Amino acid sequence: MSMRKASIKTNRTYDYMVDQAGGYKKVGFTSKDLYNRMDFERRQVVLDGDAQAAISYMNGKAIADPEFFCMFSVDEENRLANLFWRDSQSLHDYCCFGDVVILDSTYKTNVYDKPLVVFVGVNNHNATTVFGCAFLVDETADTYRWVLRTFLTSMKDKKPVSIVTDGDDARRVAIDEVFPDAHHRLCTWHIMRNVNTNVNNPEIVREFSYCVHGGLTPVAFEQHWQQMIDTYDLKGDWIEMMYRKRKRWAEAYCSGHFFGGNTTTQRVEGMHKNLKDGIGRGMRLVECIPRIERSLLRLRNENVKDDFDSNNSHPLLRTHLRSLEEHAVSIFTHDIYKLIRNEINKEAKLILVQPVRNNEDPRVYTFSKFGRPVEKWTVVYYKKEQHLQCSCKLFESSGIPCCHMFGVMKCDHMDEILPTLIMKR
């Protein structure tokens, strides 16, 4: 039924009710109120039929895929509330790369305005992989508890090491309850957008950005934060709230916890953009779900291409540590190799500050950088365990050996990257 026909029908119904009630004053509501109610009822009727069709579609997927998982909940009136699903490929990807989960939601993807939540991670090509999708009735803490517990059940109770989200408080409450041991990081892009919204001073924004990205130690962060507060006389509820949450967004506190190099939810938002190219506000669930799966198929085809390229081509070697670079090419995918190559190139600017005696175990190496002699990094080489540990904590955070570690490998004339620095992902 068109909007015009629906409006005409509503007006006629309203006029009839006015006549029956004995005047406009005795009806108690306007024609617009009646139209909104009828439109709401129409959507609920469609939802019931649409929900049955969507669930039937899911049943068909389960027949073809024994590891397919789908769960839904209903409200007090027995209408569809939440719907979560994932296929066997998502389960396989999560088993390999589920140490980091990035979570975000988007709207305007269906006729009911149900938020669409996508669980994504990063694979061995540093590319996006999808672990599951859900349509939610709302974004309350109770609803997020339901979807997180359902996600955990679908993944055979394997919990992530780290989670990246935006600053939604309801989501944080649910994550703290369902995944209490996971390191929860707030998206730094959202943090800086929040800063720009609340601070109308470019100098303060720069100082705040240094607090977020500056690679400070916790002690240095506290000192810089207090200096910023005193210099610009910052006060109020917002600045106090940001300080209370500092361990979820400041690099000083997040460094050393593995996030796979992810500090934002941009991967999920990029996925949402791809999804929105195929789905829209006027679509029913049974129309949205297959289109979401087609977007997922395109993403997986890109991953297959990445596998093929890594197995059947050889990048040009271009760094000064040729043997280490050759070893990196032989064991890492092309995209991870490029990240490692950048670290090898950075090593060329490092200066060994003090000599190291070869009979020590562990050995301690201290490096500075050409042009920045004040900054120093310390690398400890546990020779017996064949392991390196650097004060910059890049390896612990991203799984990539840092330039300082390559400095130690060069000093010790190593031809291969130590096995303890090859993350099994």
Buried (B, 14 or more C-beta within 10 A) or exposed (E): EEEEEBBEEBEEBBEEBBEEEEEEEEBEEEBEEBBEEBEEEEEEEBBEEBBEBBBEBBEEBBEEEEEBBBBBBEEEEEEBBBBBBBBEBBBEBBEEBBBBBBBBBBEEBBBBEBBBBBBBBBBBBBBBBBBBBBBBBEBBBEBBBBBBBBBBEBBEEEBBBBBBBBBBEBBBBBBEEBBEEBBBBBBBBBBBEBBEEBBEEEEBBEBBBBBBBBBBBEEEBBEBBEEBBEEBEBEEEBBEEBBEBBBBBBBBBBBBBBBBBBBBBBBBBEBBEBBBEBBBEEBBBBBBBEBBBEBBEEBBEEBEEBBEBBEEEEBEEEBEBEBBBBBBBEEBBBBBBEBBBEBBBBBBBBBBEEEBEEEEEBBEBBBBBEEEEEEBBBBBBEEEEEBBBBBBBBBBBBBBBBBBBBBBBBBEEBEBBBEBBBBEB
